[in-house]
């Protein structure tokens, strides 16, 4: 392998490494956003469950069960 080819290979390896680092950084950012979203969704779900529970309770007080 000649010197010119070795230089080109080294540049290609360096460029690939830079792209991989950028991709890794982007993936870490995306993962953190997904974790935040999951947390917000869990919070929202818990609030909806509380509302449903209150609505059921209110409904039971307004409309007594038929026997």
N, C-alpha and C positions, 0 to 999 in steps of 0.2 A: 504494500500500500504506500502510495507516495505521500509526501508532506501535505500537498494541497487537499487530497482526499481526507487525510486525518483532520485537517482544520475544518473542513466542511462537516465531517461527522461530529466533531466536538461542538460546532455551532448548532447543529441539529439537536444534539443531546441537551445542550443548554436551553434551547428554545422549548423543547419538549418538557423539560423540568420546570421552566417558568409557567407554561400552560397548565401543567399538573398542579402546581402550587396555587395558581389562580382558581382552578376548578375546585380544589380542596377547600379553599377559603369560601367560595360561593356555596358549596355544599354545607359547610358548617353554619353559614348564615341562614340558609334555607331551613336546616334542621332546627335552629333556634326559633325561627318564625313558626314552624310547624308545632313546636312544643308550646309556644305562647298561645297559638290558636287552639290547641287541644285544651289548655288550661281555661281559656275563655269559654269554650264550648261546654266543658264540664260545669263551670260556674253557672252558665245559662241554663243548662239542663236541671241543675239543682233548684234554681229559681222557678222554673216551669213546674217542677214536681211539687214545690211548695204551693204554688198558685192552684194547681189541680187539687191538692189536698184541701185548701181553703174553699174552693168552689164546691167540692163534694160535701164538705161540712155544711156550708151555707145552703146548698140544695136540700140536704137532709133536714135542716131546720125549717125551711120554707114549705117543703112538700113531705109531710109525714108518710111513712110507708103504709101501704094498704095491707090490711090483714085479712 
